Amino acid sequence: MIRRYLFLLTLFFLLSAGFAAAQSSTPKQTQPAKPAPETPGPSKPKVGKQQLYGLGDQMFLINAGPQIPLFYQSETGAISPTNLTVGGLGSLEVDFFLNNNLTVGGEFGGSFAFSPNNRTLFMVPVTAKVSWIFHLYPFDFPVFFGAGVNFMRLDNELFVGPIARPGVAAYWNFTSKWSFGLRAVYWWVPEIYFGQSPPPDRSRFGNFLDISLSALYHF
C-alpha cells in the first residue's frame, strides 16, 4: 500500500510539474491597448467649409465665349449705342491662393467686334486680378475684380488706356485637378482724350459684357 501511495504521489507531482511547465511556456495573450483619451481640440469643419486650398496652391484658367457690346457713355453722362456686333473673346489666366478663399493673379487675352461698315475693333487687356471664392463643394463661386491696361485698335488707330473688369463665376470641381464653369465679366473701358486731336469732347466710356466658358487646372 505504501509503495502504491508513493507511486501515486510521485505521479501526481510529475503531472503537476509538467502542467505548470506547460502553462509557463504558453505565451500570455496581450490585452489590446486602450486608446488614449482624445484631447479636446477644434471641431472638424462642416461640409462646404473645409480648407480646400492654401498658400502656394495655383490654378490656370482658359476662358472663351461671346462678348456683348452694351453702350458708350460720354463725359456728360449721355448714353449712345456702340454700333458694334456681338464679338468674341479668349483669355489665359493664372491665380495664386493666399488662403482658402483669397487669390491674386493676372489675365491676358483679347476680344474683337465688327462695326456696320466692316471695321474691326480689337481690344487686348492685360490686368491684375483679386478674387474671393465661396466654396460649396463640389462648386466654387468666385467674385473678382481686375484692373490694368487695355490696348484698343480700330483699323490703324491705336489707343492705350485703363480698364476695369469686375465679375462673378461658378465652377464645378470635376476632379481634384480640373474644374469647369461659366463666368460673367463687365468691361468698363475709358477712352479719354487730351489736347486738340482728338478733342476732349470725344472721350467715351465703353461698357461691354462677356459671358465665357472656363476650364481650370489646379496645381
C-alpha positions as CSV (number, residue, x, y, z in Angstrom):
1,M,0.0,0.0,0.0
2,I,2.8,2.4,1.0
3,R,4.5,1.8,-2.4
4,R,1.3,2.4,-4.2
5,Y,0.7,5.7,-2.4
6,L,4.3,6.7,-3.0
7,F,3.9,5.8,-6.7
8,L,0.6,7.8,-7.0
9,L,2.1,10.7,-5.1
10,T,5.2,10.7,-7.3
11,L,2.9,10.5,-10.4
12,F,0.8,13.4,-9.2
13,F,3.8,15.6,-8.6
14,L,5.2,14.7,-12.0
15,L,1.9,15.6,-13.7
16,S,1.6,18.8,-11.7
17,A,5.1,19.8,-12.6
18,G,4.5,19.1,-16.3
19,F,1.3,21.0,-16.3
20,A,2.9,24.0,-14.6
21,A,5.8,23.9,-17.0
22,A,3.4,23.9,-20.0
23,Q,1.4,26.8,-18.5
24,S,4.6,28.9,-18.1
25,S,5.8,28.2,-21.6
26,T,2.4,29.2,-23.2
27,P,2.6,33.0,-24.2
28,K,0.1,35.1,-22.5
29,Q,-2.4,36.9,-24.6
30,T,-1.9,40.6,-24.5
31,Q,-4.9,42.8,-24.0
32,P,-5.4,45.4,-26.7
33,A,-4.2,48.8,-25.6
34,K,-6.9,51.2,-24.7
35,P,-7.0,54.2,-26.9
36,A,-5.6,57.3,-25.4
37,P,-8.4,59.7,-24.4
38,E,-8.9,62.3,-27.0
39,T,-7.8,65.7,-26.1
40,P,-10.3,68.5,-26.8
41,G,-9.5,70.3,-30.0
42,P,-11.1,72.4,-32.7
43,S,-14.2,70.9,-34.2
44,K,-14.0,69.5,-37.7
45,P,-15.1,71.8,-40.5
46,K,-18.6,71.3,-41.8
47,V,-19.3,70.3,-45.4
48,G,-18.9,73.3,-47.6
49,K,-16.4,75.0,-45.2
50,Q,-13.4,72.6,-45.5
51,Q,-10.0,74.0,-46.2
52,L,-9.6,73.0,-49.8
53,Y,-6.7,75.4,-50.8
54,G,-3.8,77.0,-49.1
55,L,-0.9,79.3,-49.6
56,G,1.1,78.2,-52.6
57,D,-1.8,76.5,-54.5
58,Q,-2.3,77.8,-58.0
59,M,-4.8,77.4,-60.8
60,F,-4.5,78.0,-64.6
61,L,-7.7,79.1,-66.5
62,I,-8.7,79.2,-70.1
63,N,-11.7,81.3,-71.0
64,A,-13.6,81.7,-74.2
65,G,-17.0,83.0,-75.3
66,P,-19.0,85.8,-76.8
67,Q,-18.7,89.5,-75.9
68,I,-21.7,91.7,-75.9
69,P,-21.3,95.5,-76.6
70,L,-23.6,97.4,-74.3
71,F,-23.3,101.2,-74.7
72,Y,-21.0,104.2,-74.7
73,Q,-21.2,106.9,-72.2
74,S,-19.9,110.5,-72.7
75,E,-18.4,112.7,-70.1
76,T,-21.7,114.4,-69.7
77,G,-23.4,111.1,-69.0
78,A,-25.2,110.8,-72.3
79,I,-25.7,107.2,-73.5
80,S,-25.2,106.2,-77.1
81,P,-25.2,102.7,-78.8
82,T,-21.8,101.1,-79.7
83,N,-22.9,100.2,-83.2
84,L,-20.9,97.0,-82.8
85,T,-21.8,93.4,-83.4
86,V,-21.6,90.7,-80.8
87,G,-18.0,89.7,-80.8
88,G,-15.8,87.0,-79.3
89,L,-13.0,86.8,-76.7
90,G,-10.4,84.4,-75.3
91,S,-8.0,84.7,-72.4
92,L,-5.4,82.9,-70.3
93,E,-5.2,83.4,-66.5
94,V,-3.1,82.3,-63.6
95,D,-4.2,82.7,-60.0
96,F,-2.3,82.1,-56.7
97,F,-4.0,81.3,-53.5
98,L,-3.1,83.3,-50.4
99,N,-5.5,81.3,-48.3
100,N,-8.6,79.1,-48.8
101,N,-10.7,81.9,-50.2
102,L,-8.4,84.7,-51.4
103,T,-6.4,84.7,-54.7
104,V,-4.3,87.1,-56.7
105,G,-3.3,86.7,-60.3
106,G,-3.2,88.1,-63.8
107,E,-5.1,87.7,-67.0
108,F,-4.1,88.2,-70.6
109,G,-6.4,87.9,-73.6
110,G,-8.2,89.7,-76.4
111,S,-11.6,90.4,-78.0
112,F,-13.0,91.5,-81.3
113,A,-16.2,93.0,-82.7
114,F,-17.3,94.5,-86.0
115,S,-18.9,97.8,-86.9
116,P,-21.6,98.2,-89.6
117,N,-19.1,99.2,-92.2
118,N,-16.9,96.1,-91.5
119,R,-14.4,97.9,-89.4
120,T,-12.9,95.6,-86.7
121,L,-12.4,96.7,-83.1
122,F,-9.7,94.7,-81.3
123,M,-9.1,95.0,-77.5
124,V,-6.2,93.3,-75.7
125,P,-6.4,93.9,-71.9
126,V,-3.6,93.0,-69.5
127,T,-5.0,93.0,-66.0
128,A,-4.1,92.1,-62.4
129,K,-6.9,90.4,-60.5
130,V,-8.0,89.7,-57.0
131,S,-10.7,87.1,-56.2
132,W,-12.7,86.0,-53.2
133,I,-14.0,82.4,-53.6
134,F,-17.1,81.0,-51.8
135,H,-16.8,77.2,-51.5
136,L,-19.8,74.9,-51.6
137,Y,-18.2,71.6,-52.6
138,P,-18.2,70.5,-55.3
139,F,-18.9,74.1,-56.5
140,D,-16.9,77.3,-56.2
141,F,-18.3,80.8,-56.6
142,P,-15.6,83.4,-57.2
143,V,-16.3,87.2,-57.0
144,F,-13.4,89.1,-58.5
145,F,-12.1,92.4,-59.7
146,G,-9.5,93.1,-62.4
147,A,-7.8,96.3,-63.5
148,G,-4.9,97.1,-65.8
149,V,-4.0,98.4,-69.3
150,N,-6.1,98.0,-72.4
151,F,-4.7,98.1,-75.9
152,M,-7.5,99.0,-78.3
153,R,-7.2,99.1,-82.1
154,L,-9.7,100.2,-84.8
155,D,-8.2,100.0,-88.3
156,N,-5.0,101.9,-88.0
157,E,-5.9,103.8,-84.9
158,L,-4.3,102.6,-81.6
159,F,-5.4,103.7,-78.2
160,V,-3.9,102.7,-74.9
161,G,-5.9,103.3,-71.7
162,P,-7.1,101.8,-68.4
163,I,-9.7,99.1,-68.0
164,A,-11.6,97.7,-65.0
165,R,-13.4,94.3,-65.1
166,P,-15.5,93.1,-62.1
167,G,-17.1,89.7,-62.4
168,V,-18.6,86.6,-60.9
169,A,-18.3,82.9,-61.8
170,A,-19.5,79.4,-60.9
171,Y,-17.2,76.4,-61.3
172,W,-17.8,72.7,-60.8
173,N,-14.9,70.7,-59.5
174,F,-15.0,67.7,-61.8
175,T,-11.8,66.2,-60.2
176,S,-9.2,67.4,-57.7
177,K,-7.3,68.9,-60.7
178,W,-9.9,70.0,-63.2
179,S,-12.9,72.3,-62.9
180,F,-15.4,73.7,-65.5
181,G,-17.8,76.5,-65.3
182,L,-19.2,79.8,-66.5
183,R,-18.3,83.4,-65.8
184,A,-19.7,86.9,-66.5
185,V,-17.4,89.9,-66.6
186,Y,-18.3,93.5,-67.0
187,W,-15.8,95.6,-69.0
188,W,-15.5,99.3,-68.2
189,V,-13.2,100.9,-70.8
190,P,-12.4,104.6,-70.5
191,E,-11.3,106.2,-73.8
192,I,-10.2,109.7,-72.6
193,Y,-8.6,112.2,-74.9
194,F,-6.5,115.3,-74.1
195,G,-5.3,118.1,-76.3
196,Q,-6.7,119.0,-79.7
197,S,-6.7,115.8,-81.8
198,P,-8.9,114.1,-80.9
199,P,-10.6,116.8,-78.8
200,P,-11.6,116.0,-75.2
201,D,-15.3,116.0,-76.1
202,R,-14.7,112.8,-78.0
203,S,-13.9,111.0,-74.7
204,R,-16.1,108.0,-74.1
205,F,-16.5,105.2,-71.6
206,G,-17.2,101.9,-73.2
207,N,-19.3,99.3,-71.5
208,F,-19.2,95.6,-72.5
209,L,-20.2,92.3,-71.1
210,D,-18.6,88.9,-71.7
211,I,-20.1,85.5,-70.8
212,S,-17.5,82.8,-71.2
213,L,-16.9,79.2,-70.6
214,S,-13.9,78.4,-68.4
215,A,-11.7,75.4,-67.8
216,L,-9.5,75.4,-64.7
217,Y,-6.5,73.3,-63.9
218,H,-5.4,73.2,-60.2
219,F,-1.7,72.6,-59.3
